[in-house]
Amino acid sequence: MKKLSVIVAAFKAAPYVGAMLESFDKLKRLPGWEYELRIGVDACDETARELDILGVEYWKTQRNVGAYVMRNSLIALYPADMYAIFDADDILEPEYFFKLIPEAEKCGFSCSHKRVFMDNQTIESNRGYGGGQCVFTHELLEKLGGFRSDRVSSDLDFTLRAMISGVNISIIPEPLWNYRRLATSLTGNPATDCRSSYRAEIEARQDILRCSGNIKITPEKEPLAKSIPWEKSISADRVSIIVFTPDGSCPYRKRNWEWLKPSWLGWGFEVIEITGQSGNDFNKAMLAHAGVAAARGDVLIFADADVFMDRRGLARAIGAVCSGSFSWAAPNSHVCRYTDEESEATGNGGAAIPSNAPYIGQLAGGLFVISRKCWDEVGGMDTRFIGWGGEDSALSILLAKRGDGWKPRKTEILWHLWHPEQPSKIPGRYKSKNNANNELLRQYKDSAVVDKKNNEKGAINMEVRITSGTRVNGRHCEAGTVENLDNQTAFNLIRWGQAVPVENEGRKRDSEAVNTQPEITEVEEVTPPENTPKMKVKNGSSSKRK
């Protein structure tokens, strides 16, 4: 398999690099060739941050060196069979490399015409080649050495040196790429554009060097630091997964959790199964606070017991918060609900094609990630919402107003397994979607600033009581309750400790309860008794860590 390395220098490209990457993903693949992308960020923090959000690997310089020194530095990382020069703010047509690579194989250097656009409007449909984006072989690179370090016109100089070296330039007379004209670029700035004295002086000097036989140069390069993926910052002992597990009253909900539970445990993080009674006074917000009280991690993942998504997409969201770059993360952009038949097929290991269309999800919907610090600062979910719905919308509004969260730049779907409609979601039934809930949510939407103080929230004090503990498949498993300070049972919990490597199996974490029970293979879900007393506590945010 031959390798084509696409060399991209990026500076002030944060608003545009996503479109370039999307076009790269849509490229038509030429048999026998592998395309790889090398992006170099020229000391631009905004562009680096955007690439971090997109989850794209890059290299970065500490100082601004210009596009051509960056290209030399990227090429020098390791050799390839062929190289393609491209800009971070331009867009590839699907057949760009499919047509240019064969020409470069024959001639050593190939290029094409381009389409010029500005503000999403085409201003030239077919402009000829005049230096710039091109594809060339490693053999030609060895003849020329690389690009001159001048800030402008070094791509034209590279093309002219290639011609002097005996290469026949192959130009495809159709627009295979799209050039974005920007007022802020070097060609858009009057001080450095094609008519400027600055550019004229540099091109005159380059002419003299070529005429004197200076064809092969020693390229100037700059040290590059490779980006560190956010996933590298994930530490298992920092993360707790809080799952709102069913109470057993609905067999479909229980079935869904049985299907999904192994996947959540497979992350190796601490998993909190927190269960509350469904019915008139169901309070998901209070359930969430109970989960936080039971959790040990400082990065919290909240998940409904009937949802799942692509593992890589969720890992990006977890890494975004663990890295400290963001306070919260919404892993998915859309939600898609499976039918009962599709859920059955998926739960049994199949791959169901959904019949329902995805819809836009909420920031704090069925699955989201948040730091404990952020949870405490915003007050978590508002416990004044009684019944299903409202608390997630209110928290989503708070998180959006903070503006310090991560959201995927591309479509990420949260898959929702089927179960019968929750009665309390129906207007007029139980206490959900009642006037009080609607009025409270309206206050969140209308208020410019909503925080713990103006929501009159007080602290929710809870205490975790562990009643049993055992080892299940190498993981410590505790069962117990979460209670308020009046010793009233609020919720039942099962807490799976962080996965312990085999070589450390003999060690016990200080936080683990002593195992006085025989080894078992499964822990049954704990269902609250029907006469469970109701909690009477103030609305609030913070909870004690036990």
N, C-alpha and C positions, 0 to 999 in steps of 0.2 A: 504494500500500500504506500503510495507516494503522499507527501505532505505539502499542502499549501498553507503558509502562514500569512494571515491577514494582519498587517501592521497598522495600528490606529493610534495616532497621537491625539490626546484629548485635553483641551483647555477651554474653560468656560462653556462646556458642552452639556451641562446638566439637563437643560430643557429638551435636548435633541437626541442624546445618545440612546435613549430608549427606542426611538423610531429606527435608528440605524441597526440596533441589535435585533429588533423584530424583523427587519428586512434580511438580516444575516440568517435568521432561523428559517426563513422561507426560501432560501436559495435552492436551486435545482442541483442535485449532486451528480458529479461526473464519476462514472464507474472507475474504480482503481485509485481514487483520490480522497484524501481526508482533509477537511478544512478545519483549521484552528484559528482562534482569535487571540491576538496579543494587543492589549490596550495599555497604553502608557499615559498616565495622568501627569500633566506638566505642572506640578506644584499647585494644583487647584483643589481646595478642600470641598467645594460644592460639587464638583464632578465626581470626586472620590466618594462622597456621601451617597450620591445618586447610584453609583455602581454598587455600593454596599447594599443599598435598598433592593436593587435588582438582583443581587446575589451573583454578580459577575466578577471573576478574578481580574486583577489588574496589577500593574507595577507603577510606582510613583517616584518622582524626583523631589528632593528637598527644595530645590531652587528652580525658577523658570528658565528653561534652556531653549525653548523654541521647538517647532515641530520636527525639524530635520535632525537635530541632535537626538531628540527622542526616538525617531525612527532608527537611527544608527544603533542606539542603545538597545532597543527591542530586538532588532535583527541579530545583534551580537549575543543574545541570551543563549541561543542554540541554533544550529543550522536546520534548514528545511530544503526541500527540492525546489520550491518556488515560493516567491513572495508577492504579496499584493499590497499596494499602498492605498489606504482609504482614510477618509476623514470622519470624525465622530458625529458631525452634524449633517452628513449626506446620507443618501438612501440607495441601496443596491436593488437593481431589478433581478427577478428570480433567475434569469439565464446569464447573469454577468460572468461568473466564472465558468459556467458550462460552455460558453463560447470563447472566452479569452484564454483559458488554459491550453486548449489544443493549438491556438495560434502562437502562444509563447513557447510551447514545446518545439514548434517548427522554426521560429525566428529568434527566440530568446527574450523578446520584449513585445507585449501587446497592450492595446488600449482601445477605447471606443469613444464615440460621440456621447454627449450628455444632454440632459434636459435641465433647464434652469428654472427654479421656482423661488418665489418670495411670498411670505405670508400665505402659504398654501395655494398660491396662484401661479400657474405656469406663465413665465414671461418669455422664454425661448424654448421651443419644442425640439430643436435639434442643433446643438452647437458643436463645432468640430473640436478635435483634440488640440490642446496647446500647452501640454505639460500638465502634470497633476496625477490623477489616479491611474495606476498602471499595474501590470503583472509582469514579472521578470524572473529569470532562472537564477539559481545559485551560481552557475558558471559566469553569467554576466556580472553578478555582484563581485565575484573575485577579480574580474577585469577592471571594475570601476572603483572598488573599495567601499563606496557608500555615498552619502549625501554630504555636500558642503554644509557648513554650520551657519551660513547666512540665514537671517530670519525670513527672507523672501526669495522667490525665484530659484531656489535650489532644486526644486523638482524639474523645472525646465532645463536647468544646467545638467541634471542627471540624464535627461532624455537626449540632449545634444551630445554629451560625452558617449552615450551608448551608440549613437549614429556614427561618431568619429571612430569608435572602436571596430566598426565593420558590421554592426547589427542592422538588419532591415526591420524597421519598426512596422508592426502589423496593426493597422487601424481599422476597426470595424465601424462602418459608417452608419450606425444606428445608435440611438440613445439607450445605453444599457445601465446607466446610473443617473441619479438625480442630484444636482448641485443646489445646495441651499444658499441663497444670497442673504448675507447678514450685514447690517450697517456697522456692527461691532467687529467684523473680521478684518484681517489685514488687507484684503482686496476691497473691502467696503469703506475703509478709513481713507479719506483724501490724502492723508500724510504718507500712506504706504501703498496706495492703489497703483494700478498699472500706469497711470500718468504722472506719478509722483517723482520728484527728483531723487528721493531716497532709493526707490527701486531702480531708477535709471543708473545711478552710481554703482549699485551692486551688480547689475547685469553687465555693465561695461567692464568692471573688474573681472567678472567670471569669463567674459569673452576673451580677455587678454590671457588669462590662465589657460584656457582651452587651446588658444592659438599657439601658445608656447609649449604645447605638448603635455600639459598637466592634465592627463586623463584619469589616471588612477591616483586616488588620494588616500591618505590615512584619516579615516573618519573620526571626528570628535565624538566621544561618548560620555555618558554621565552615569554614576552609580544609581541603581534602581532598587527600591524596596518593594517586596511583594506583599500584596494585601493579605490580611488574615481573615478568613471567613468567620462570620459571627458564630457559626456552629462550633468553632474551636473554643469559644468561651463558655460553652455549656458545661456546667459541673453538676453531676447527678445529685450531689447532696444539697444543692441550692434550690432544686425544683420540686414542687409538690403539685400533683394533679388532683383536683377536687371534682368529683363526679357526683351529680345529683341522681342518685340511684332510686329506682321505683320501690314502692312499699309492698308490692306483691298483689295489689288489688286488681291490676290489669295484666293478664298473662302475656299480652303482646309486648308491653314495655319490659317485662321481666325477660322475655325471650330475646329482645334486642340487646339487653345488657349482657346476657350470657354469651351472645355472639361477639360482642365488642370488647368485653372485659380482658381476654387474653392479649389483645392488641395494646390496650392501655398499660397493662402490666409489662408488656414487652419493652417499653421504653427504659425500664430500670429505675425510674424515679419513684419517689414515695407517691402512693396512690391512696386518696381518702375517698371511701364510699360513704357518702352522707345521705341519710334517709329520713324523710319526714312523712307524716300522714297526709294523704290527699283528702280533700273535702272542703267544707265551707271556708275554713280559716287558713288554708294552705298559704304559706308565706315563703316564696322562693328566696327573697332577699335575706330573711332570717336564716334560712338554710345555708346560704352562701357564707354568712358571718360565722355560722357554726363550723363550716369547713375550714375557714381561715383560722379559727381558734385551734382546730386539731392539727393544722399543717405546720411543719417545721421549716419549710423552705422560705426564701425571700423572693422567689419568683413563682407566681401562682398561675396554674392553668385551670380554668373553669370549663367544664364540659357537661353537656347533657348526656344522658346515658344511651341516647339513640342516634348519635351523630358521629361521623368520622370523615377524614379527608386525607389527601395525599401526604404521606409521611415527610417528604422533602419540604413541602410547603409549610407544614407545621414546624419543622425543625428551624426554618428560616425565622419564623416568628419568635420561637423560644430564644434563639440565638440573638435576635435583635434586642430583647429585653435583658438577657444575661450579660450582653456586652456592655450594658450601661448607656448605649447610644439612644435608647428609647425607654420610656416609662411603661408603655403598654403596646400591645400588638393585636391587630385583627387579622388572623391567619387567612381567612377566606374573604373573597369579594362577593360571592354569590352563594345561594342555598338552592339545592334541588331535592325535592321530596320524592322518594320512591313509592310506588304502589305496594300493596301487600305482596303481590306475586313477585315483584322485583326485589323486595326486601328479603323474601324467602330465598330467592336465587342467590342474592349477595351473601346472606348469612350462612349459606351452605357452601361457600367457597366459589361461587360462580361470578360471572361478570354480567350484570344486568344493564341493558340499554334503557335509560329513563324515558318514560313517555311524557313526563311533565317538564316544562321549560324552567330553567333556573331563574331565580329572582334575586335582586340585590339584598344582601344581608345587612345586619347591624354590626356596629363596632364591638358591642358587648352582647352579642346574641348567644347562639348555642355553643360557641367555642371562642374563647379569647384568652390572652395572656396578659398579665399585669404584675408589676413589681409590688411587693408588700408595702413599700413606702408610698407608692402612688395610690394604692387601695386606701391606706389610712388617710392620705391627704384629701382625697375626694369624698371620703366617707363611705366608700363601697356602694352596695345597692341600698336603696332607700326602703326601709322596712315598713313604711307607711302604705306601700302598695300591697293590698290584700287580694289573694287569688292569683291566677296566672296572668302575666303580661303587665307591662308598664315599667317594672323595675329595670329591665334590660334596656328599654328605650331611654329611660332617664339617665342611666349610667353612660350610655352611648353619647348622649348630649354633653355630659360632663367631660368625657374623654376628648370629644371633638373640640371643645372649647379650650382645653389645655394645649392642644396642638403639638404634643411631644410624643406622638405615637407612630407606629409603623403599620403600613398597609401595603399589600402586594400591588405591584405595578401591572401585573397581568391577571387574567381570570383564574381564580382559585375557588373551587367549588366545595362547599360543605354538604356532604350527603346525609340525608335525614331518612332513617328507616320508618316504615309505616307503623302507626298504632291508631286506635280509635280516637276521635277528637275528644280533647279534654272538656268535660261539661262546663267547667268554670270559665272556659274561653268564650262561651256563647253569651252575648249581651243579655242581661236580665237574669242570668243563672248564677247562683252563688254570689260572690262579692267581686268578681272580676269584671272589668270594663264598666264599673258603676260610675256614678257622677263624681264621687270623691276621687277615685283613681284618675278619671279623665281630667278633673280640675288640677290635680297634682302634676300630671304630665304637662298640662298647659303651662303651668308655672315654670317648669323646666325649659320649655320651648321659648317662652317669652322673656325670661330673665337673661340679661347680658352676662351676669356672673352668678353662678349657683354653687355654693359651697356648704360645708358643714354648719357654719354659723347661721346663714340666712335660711337654712332648712331646719333650723332648731333641732339638730340632732345631738343626742348625747351618747355616751359610751355604752356599748353592749358588752357587758361582762359575762363571760362564759367560762366554764371549767370542764376540761376533758377528764372523764373517769373511765379508766381501762379496767374491765372486769375479767378478761382472759387474754392469754397470749400463747402463740405456738409457732412452730416452723412449718411452712408449706413450700415445698419445692425450693428450699434454700433461702426463703425470704421470711423475715419475722412478720407475723400477722397478729394484730391486736384487735379485739372487739370491745366495744364499750358504749358510752353515751356522752353527749355534750349537754351540760346542765347549766342553768343560770345560778346566780348566787343564793337563790332561795331553795336550792336543791330540788328544783323541779326538772323532770326529764324533758328536754327539748327535742333532741334528735338522737337517733342511733347511728353509730359509725363502725366501719371496719377500716383499719389503717394498715396498709401494706408498706413495710419499711423499704428503704432504698435497696435495690438488688446488690448482694454482696458477691464479689468474685469468688470462684471456687477456692482459690488459695487462702482466702480470708474467712472462709466459712466458720472456722472455729472461734473467731473473735466475735465478741458481742459489742454492739454500740452502747454507749453509756445510757442512751435514751430508751433502750429496749427493755421491756419487762422480762423478769426471770420466767423461764418456761418451766412450769410445774405440771404441764399436761403432756400426755403422750402425743407423739407425732401424728398428725392427721393429713389428709390429702386435699381437703376442701373445707372452707368455712362457709356455713350457710348464711344467707342474708338475714339480718335481724329486722324483724317487723315490729314496729311500735305497737304495744297493746292498745286496744280500742279506748281505754279509759286514760290514755296519756294526758296528764294535766297540761293546760295551755300556759305558755310563757307570758309573763306580764313584765316587759322591760321597756325602757325608753328606746325610742328610735336613735340609732347611732351608727358609728363607723368602726371604731377601733375595737380590737378584741385581744384578750390576753393570749400570749403564746405559752403553751405548757410543755 
